[in-house]
């Protein structure tokens, strides 16, 4: 990762004040390591603007939970197509954890296909990752995954970069 421009550093620092994980997701998405990211906590207009200033397309999605209560998600991506795919599938729908949904979200969020399928079949099955390594991923790695070590190296670099900003 090259040196970050000052405008990006500014946005990341402001996002870190809200939540380090939000800034981390935003930077992973900016760097193209995640095609789409979702934030499930409230963001105001100024905070959404920070994501947009980072060159991300941003959309708020309304969903419902089993109680009927509405929940709001903020999704962001470098490419509008991922926003459209997510919005078309999930806008004004109930939150569900079906296998089809897990597979679709996993694809949109850039998770390795083997990890997605393993999670569908055996959620949180043991893997060889340390707790610290698993913690910086946004997917549950499958045992002996061939893609996760490369992703983990890139995620770790972004994570460390964010601490230095």
N, C-alpha and C positions, 0 to 999 in steps of 0.2 A: 504494500500500500504506500503510495507516494505521500509526501507531506500534505496535510489537509489544509485547504484554503481557510482563511480567517472567518468567512461567513459560515462555513460548515462547522468550524470550531465553536463559534458563537451559539449556533443552534443546538449543537450537541451538549454544550455546557448548560444551556437553559433546560434542555430535556433531562439532563442528569439531575437537575434540581428537583424535577418532578418525580423521576424514578430512573435509576441507572438502567434497569432492564428495558425501558422504553427507548432510551438513547442507544442502547446496544442493538435492539431490533432495528431501529432506524438506520444505524450505520451498516449493519449486515445487509439490509435491503438496498441501501445506496451503493454498496460495493458489489451488488448482484449475487450475493451468496444466498439470499432468500428472494425468490421472485415476488412474494407477497407476504406481508406480515399483518397480524391482527392485534389490536390493543383492546382489552375488554373493560378497562376502567374509563371513567369520564375524562374527556379532554375539552377544554374551552376553545374558543375561536383563536386566541393567541397561540395556544399550544398546537392546534392544527396548522396554523400559519408557519410555525417553526418547521414542521415536517415538509410543508410545501416549499419553504425556502431552501430545503436540502435537495430539491429537485424531485420530490416524491409526489405522485398522484395520490390524493387522499379522498376517502369517501366514508361517510357515517352510514352504518347499516342498523336497521331496527329488527330485532328478533323478539321472540317470546319464550319464556320458560314454562315448565309444567303448571305453575300456579296461575299462568295467564299474564303475569307481570312482564312489561316490556323491558328489554335490555338493549343497550346500545354498544355497538362495536365500531371501532375506527380501523379501517383497513388502509394500507398504503403499499405502493409499488412504484418502481421506475416505469413500468409498462402499463398503460391503461387497459390492455386486454385482460390482465389478471384481476383488475378491479371489476371489470364488466362480468367476467366469469363468476366471481364470488357474488356480486350483487344479483345477477340473474338467478343464481341458485338459492341464495339465502335471504334476500331482502323480504321482510315481513313474514318469515317462516318461524316455526318453533325450533329451538335448539335441540338437536338430536345427536346421538353418538352411534348411529348405525354404521355398519361396515362400509356401506357405500359413501356415507358422509366422511368417515375417517380416511378412506382412500382418496376422495376428491380433495379434501383439505390438505392431506399429506402431499399430494401432487402440487397444489398451489403454493404451499409453504416451502417447497423444495426439499422434502425429506427423501432419503434414498428409498426406492421402491421395495427393496427387501425388508427394510425396517418397518415400512408402512404395513406390509402384508404380515410380518411377524407380529406386530402390535395388534392387528385385527384378530389374529388367531390366538395369540398368547400375550395379552397386555403385561407389560413390565416384567417380561421373562428375564432371568439373570443374563448379564453380559459381562465382558471382561473389562469394562471401563471403570476407572476410579470414580468415586462420587464427585470429585472436583471436575473431571472431564465431562461426565454425564450432565452436570449442573449447567454448563455453558452451552449445551445443545438445546434445541427446542423440540427434539424428537427423542423417543426412546430407541436407542441403538439395539439392533439385533446382535446376537452372539456371532462372532467372527465376521462381522460386516466388512466388506472390502472398500466401501465408499466412505464410511464414517471417519476412519483415520485421516484421510485427506481433508475432509470437511472440518474435522476437529482442529487440524493444524491451522486452517484459514480462520476459523472461528476464534481460536485462541489468539491469533495475531490481532484480529479486530478488537477483541476483549481487552488485550493489553494496550492497544492504541488508544482506546477510549479512556483508560485509566490515566494515560499520559496527557490527554487533552486538557 
